[in-house]
Amino acid sequence: MLADLEELVTCESYSADHEAVARSARTVAAQGARLLGAQPHTLVTGGITHVQWTFGAPRILLLGHHDTVWPTGSLATHPWSVDQGIARGPGVFDMKAGLVQMFHALTLLPSLEGVCILVTGDEETGSDTSRTLIEDLAQQCAATFVLEPSGPGGALKTSRKGVSIYDLTVHGRAAHSGLEPEKGVNAAIELAHQILALDVIAAHTGDGTTLTPTLMSAGSANNTVPARAELNIDVRVPTLAAQDTVDRLVRSLASHLPGASLEISGGPNRPPLEAAASAQLFTLADELATRLDYGPLRRLAVGGASDGNYTAGVGCPTLDGLGAVGDGAHADHEHVLTAHLPRRAQLLAHLIGAMR
């Protein structure tokens, strides 16, 4: 397993580098073909390469991604290494170790009938080219197991917040800030009003919903009343109802300053993975882990999203966080605890067997 993990980690796959993602897809395909005894179907959509295996009529979807957030060349500063049971390298935790666990879990099964595997190449950038494929496959299946990394201590991720992304543009009117500022409509001041209004929306919805102003800009020169201001808004919601409520309230924002106007684009990106979508699968996993002397398992609700949000969103029961045990996704201290690799693979094999 460590040799296979080294093979994947040392083939860099920065999401924005489509050539690197294509090379990584070939490496994933070759590794999977060697372990599973079957060649995959490679799909290129929008220049991004995904890899898929399907054995018979799909019943169980195994979902992962091979792209990473690490720019090409990161191996020079974050080299592959294994020392005292800790494996390091770009993307080792999120989520190349999960792919290795998945392939080795499948070698433990007497048959792969009913298993569908999808390894996408754009999860880290929002799954724009793979979302339709993910949802179509999930609608055919009775369960989805997501090989994203686990939570602290190996916890499975049984709920994830949904994500909405908005772009707010304020249109004002320019004027000389020294000679006649009163003739302008200051888009920056209007934007300040809107940021405060977003805080009111968050307080109104409650229940863990967050609206976070992120990127913002205004103005064109230091002696000109800003005629335009822009704001990106990151929204995280625990339920579909909250996502709908926030969408309605954001789209109902109104300008405060006379002469200012608002332009709002964007909307829901990923639906939430609600706890009900994973409840029965977690119970099954916990029972199996106990029998394997690997339990009891812990469950965790997280704010970050994954492709499991999409599978749960179309009604497919989904259990996430079945991948590696470690820490540091997207961070300098990213690492995997190697002792858990075979045990997590064994747990996944039993889960698949129990569902068929």
N, C-alpha and C positions, 0 to 999 in steps of 0.2 A: 504493500500500500504506500509506503514511503517513497519507493522508486517511482510509482505512478504519480504521486503528488509532486515530486520534484519535476517530472516531465511537464506537468500542467503549469506549475508556478514559473518555471524558467522559460515558458513560452508566453511572453507578455501579451496582454490583450486589453489595452486602454480603449475604452468605449469610443472615443472620438477618432481613433486611428483604425480605420476600416480595414486596412491591409493587415495590421496586427491581429484584429479580430478574426479575419479570414484564416490567417495562419493558425491561430488558436483553435478555430473550429476544425481545421484539418487534424490537429493533434488530438482534440477531444474525440473526433470521429474514429481515428486510428486506435486510440486506447479502448474506446467502447467496442469497436469491432473485434479487437483481440480478446477482450474479456467475455463478450457476449456471443461471439461466433456469428455475427450478422453485421452487414454493412448498413449504415444509416442513410436516411434521405437528407440531403443538404439543401437548405432553402436560403436564397439570397433575396432579401427584400429591402429596397432603398439602400443598397450597397452594404447591408449588414447580414452576416451569415449566422444562421441557426441550424441546429442539428437535431434530427428526430428519428427515433426508432419506434415501430409499431409492430406488436406481435399479436396477430389475430384481431378480433373485435375488441376495441379499447374498453377497459373497465376501470383500470387504475392508472392515473396520470402521475408520473414522477417529474417534477418540475425544478429546473435550476437555470443558472446562467453562467456563461464563461467569460463575460466581459468584466473589467474591473475599473476602479476609479484611478488607478495608478498610471501616470503618464509613461509612455514608452521610454526606457532608459532607467527606470526606477531600480532595476536589479543592481545597478552600480552602487547605489546608496543603501539599498535594502536587500542584500543578497540572500539567496536560498541557504538555509542552514538548519541543522537538527542538532540540538545540544541538550542533554539531560532531559529528554522527553518533550522538548518544546521545538516545534517547527516554525520557522519564520520565512517571510518573503512576501512580495506584493500579491495580494489576493489570496493568500493561503487560507485565511479564515472566511473571507467573503468573496467567493465561496467555493474555491477549487477543491478544498478537502471534502466538501459535501458531495461533489461529483465523484470523487474517488470512492467515498463510502457507498454511494449509490451503485456504481458499477460492481463493486465487490459484493454488495448485498445480493445483487441479481445472480452472481455466480453460485450462491448458496441454494438457489431454488431449482427444483427438478424440471420446471418448465416456466417459460416466460409468457405463456398464453395469457392474453388479456392485458398485458402491460404496455403502456405507451410512455415513452421518454421524450421530453422536450428540453433541450438546452439552448437557451436564447443568447443573443449577442448584444442586447441593448437594454437590459433591465436597469442598469445604473443610470440611464438617461431617460427613463420613463416608459420603456417598452412600446414606443410609438409604432414600430414595424412588426412587433410580435403580438400585440394585444389581441387582435382578431383571431389569430391562430390559437393562442392560449384559451380564449373563451370558447372557440368552436370545439376544441378537444375536451375541455372541461364539461361541456354540455353533454358529451357522449359517455362520461365516466361516472362511477358511483363514488369515487373518492379521489382527492388530490393530496399527494404528499410532497411538501416543498422542502428542498434540501438547503435552504438558507441556514446560516449559522444559528446555533442555539443562543438562548439568553444566558445570563450569569449562572454558572454551576450546571450548565446543560439543560436549562429549562426550555420546554417547548413553548412556542409562541401561539397561543390559542385565540388571541384577538389582536387586530391591528387597526389603528385609526385610518379612516379614509382621508384622501387628500383632494383639496380643491386649490387651484392656482388662478389668481386674477391679476390682470394688468389694469391699473387705474391711470387714466390720463386726464389732467386738468388743463383746460384751455382758458387762458386769461387774455390780457391785452398789454403789449409792451409800451413803455414810455421811458423817457430819460429820468433816472432816479434822483437827479439833482435839480433839473430845471422844472419838471412838471410831473412828479410822481403821482399826483392826484388824478392824472388822466389815464393812468394804467389800471389794470386789474391784476393784482399780484397772485400768480398761480401758486407760488410757494406758500403764501398764507392760506389760500384755499386748501392746499394739500394738508396743511397742519390741522385744519378743521376736520378733514376726512380721516386722518389718523386717529383723532380723538373719537370720531364716530365709530370707527372699527372697534375700539375698546368697549364702547357701549354695546355693540352687537355681541361681542364675546361674553360680556357680563349677562346679557339677556338670554343667551342659549345655555350657558353654564355647562354642566355634565362633562367637563373635560375638554370641551371645544376650545381651540385656540385660533386666533387670527393674528398672524405675525407680519407686520410690515418689514420687508427685507430690503431690496434694492430701491433707491430713490434718487431722483435728480431733479433739478430745476434751474431755469435761467440760461442765458447765453453770454452774458458779460457782467462784470461787477458794477457797471454804472447804468444798468437797464432793469426796469421792473420785469420780472420773469413773466413771459407770455405763455409758458408751457411748463408743466411739472409732471413727472411720471413716478409711479409707485408699483412695485410688485408685492403681492400679498400671498402668503403661504397659510393655508387653512387646514387644520387637522380636526377630524370629527369622529366620535365613537360609533355613531349610528347613521343609517340612511336618512332617518327623519331629521337629524341635526344637520346633515349635509344639505337637505332640501331647504331647511329653514334659513341657514346661512346664505345659500344662493339667492333666495328671495330678498333677504335683507340687504345683501351687498348690492344687488341690482336696483334696489330702491333708494340708494344713497342720492341725496340732493345737494346741490351747491349752496353755499352760505353767502358768498359775496355777490352783489349785483354785477351782472356781466360775465360771471364765470360759468363755465359749463363742464360737465363730466362725461368721459367716455370710458365704459367698462367692458373689458373683454375677458375671455377665459371662462372657467367654471370647474365643475367636478372633474377630477382626473382619474382617481382610483376610488372605488367604493370601499367602505370599511369591511374588514373581515370581522364579523361579529362573533361573540363567544358561542352562540348557538350553532354556528357552522362547524365548529370543531369539537363540541362537547362529547359526542359519542366516540369520535376517533381518539380523543385524548384518553377517555376511560379505557378503551381497548389497549392503547399503547401503554398505559400505566399498569394494566393487568399483565400484559406480556413482559414488561420490564421487570416486574416483581418476580415472575416465574423464572426469568433469566438471571435473577440476582443482580439486576441493574437498576432496580427501583427502590423506593417509589420516585416517580417523576414529579417535577414541579411544572406549573403552568405560569405563563407570563403574558400580560397585556402590554403592548408597546405602541409608541407613537409613529414609528417609522413604517413605511409601506413596503410591500413586495408584490410579486406577481400572484401570490396567494390571494391578494385582495380581489383580483380579477376572477379567479376561479370561484371564490366564495360569492362574488357578486352575481354570477350566473346560476347560483343555486347548487353548486357542487360542494359537498362536505369537504373541508380543507383543514389539514393539520400542517403547521409551519414550524420552522426551527429544528428540523430533524437532522440538520447538518452538523458541522464540527463543534466541538467544545473548545473554547479558547476565549480570546478577547481582542479588542483593538481594531475592529472593522474600520477601514479608511484611515487608520492612524499609524503613527510610527511604530507603536508597540504591537502591531497586528501579529497574532501567533495562534497556534493550535497545540492542544495537549494531545500528543500522539497516542497515549495509552487508550484513549476513548475511540479511536478510529475503528478498530475491529468490533468493538462492542456496539457502537451506533449502527454499523453495517448489519450486525446480527439482528438488532432490534427492528431495523427496516425490513429485513427479509421476513421476519415473523409477521410484521404488520401486513405486508403484501400477501403472504400466505393465508392469513386470517380473513382477508377481504375477498378472496377469490372463491 
